[in-house]
Amino acid sequence: MGRIAGFFKLASSSISMVKIFNEMESRGDYKAFIYTGDGIHKVCSASEIQSMSLNEAMIGFDSLAASSPLSSSSDQFEFIGDTDIYNLDELACELHCDAVENMSILTRLLQDTFSLDNCSDHEMFQRFDSSLRTIRGVYAIAFHIGDKLFLARDRIGIKPLWYDVSSGFAFASEKKFIEMSGLHEVVELDPRQILCYDLKNDTIKVYDREFLQGLAEHQGSFVEVRDGLLSLLKDAVSIRVPDEDFGVMFSAGIDSTILALLCKGFAEAKGVICNCYTVGLSGQVPSPDITCARKLADELELELNVHEIGLDTVEEYLSTVVPLIEDATVPKTGVALTMYAACKAAKNDGINILFAGAGADELFAGYNRFKSSASVNEDCIRDIMEMHEVNTYRDDTVAAFTGAKVRLPYLDEKFVEFALAIPKEYKISDEMNKIILRKAGEELGLPKYVTERGKKAAQYGSRFDQALKKLAKRAGFANKTDYINSFQESR
């Protein structure tokens, strides 16, 4: 995980580095650094921060940091980022980097981007955007050079980034970090924009990045499109498989089962272990996800880890999750509980990376509302463009709290562009949704009870929604919403 924040032109008394440090320290043993204008300092305690003069500052936790001169300029640049990049070998070769790691490659990439003298802001934006497009992965980065500060994130918006211009300039991975400084006009950075803040003139410029425009519908046969889809999905999974044991969030639905099967094959080829994690409420009535996962794991020879938790543990998790996701609703809380429980179980096993099936429903018309859609593919595109507002911030924030990285192959940009150009009749009918994905599962040899299993949202498949209902009643609340809100009020 990585968390970043920065504050410029604020009164030093309002810069909240100590509060942010204390917030992160409560989450676990995260390495921290602060850029203060005179270099990067590793920080081990809040007292070290209190002794610093912070007129301008950027802070990072288990994230990337660099400070060095540009190759053809006297300007110094400072860079921090929360990144997970999958094509490091390819980028290292193109940039002639010896060390294959995020830091050296991104530093070199940004040096090459910003080292031209006398270029206009528009040219600078274009070069920056062009460089970012060579990255295959997810990122939220801040780049400070001279009087300019640039912010950018991956174009789907998997990695979060927020900012506020009401008093100076502030940015952070989490909205709450900015609000700790008393700023309450916080805006989420549009993933399809690069933002530049001019510290000297106190002005902002934005550059619009093209994405998902002019998609031409595939003209091939169903089988041709299915095979193209499978090829791109295999590539999206393969490039994300790490050189260490990892996990898959496994609900035993079509999305996660395809992922689990592909991950298992690529893990075996790399000599690592792929562990499937299924979570649910314990009790006399078994979780549907756990029941199906156990049957399927036996049949497909998957490494299955079942994590059943009782009502008291659910309530304990809620005290963490609800304040963490900030604007908790009943559906959002139910999904966040599932993510938190799976990440916590994986981390307890020493697993740092989890794959998840996010994006499949949006790409392949997986929700019932698509059956009444006037334009299925336009609605699919809209859902993908809005995912950063609805889903990815919740998921990344919950995973980051546990120290886990979540990788989302269905949201690989190449795969997304292909999937959104699939004809609607290959996606949904009156009888079935996600048709082509289900047929891809059949091609991989999945049993019919999986390929034909209906969608069950995470909070229902895990029975965590039932847990919320029971806990609300036990605590004397009229409904689940009031019960959830009580965790916000008790912060």
Secondary structure, DSSP 8 states (H G I E B T S, - for coil): --EEEEEESS-GGG--HHHHHHHHHTT----EEEE-SS-EEEE-SHHHHHTS--SEEEEEESSEEEEEE-TTSS-EEEEEEEEEES-HHHHHHHHT-SS-SHHHHHHHHHHHHH--SS--HHHHHHHHHHHHTT--EEEEEEEEETTEEEEEE-TT--S--EEE-SSSEEEESSHHHHHTTT----EE--TTEEEEEETTTTEEEEEE---S-S-----S-HHHHHHHHHHHHHHHHHTT--SS-EEEE--SSHHHHHHHHHHHHHHHHHT--EEEEEEEE-SSS--HHHHHHHHHHHHHT-EEEEEEE-HHHHHHHHHHHHHHHSS--HHHHHHHHHHHHHHHHHHHTT--EEE--TTHHHHTT-SGGGGG-S-HHHHHHHHHHTHHHHTHHHHHHHHHHHT-EEE-GGG-HHHHHHHTTS-GGGT--SS-SSHHHHHHHHHTT--HHHHT-----HHHHS-HHHHHHHHHHHTT-SSHHHHHHHHHHT-
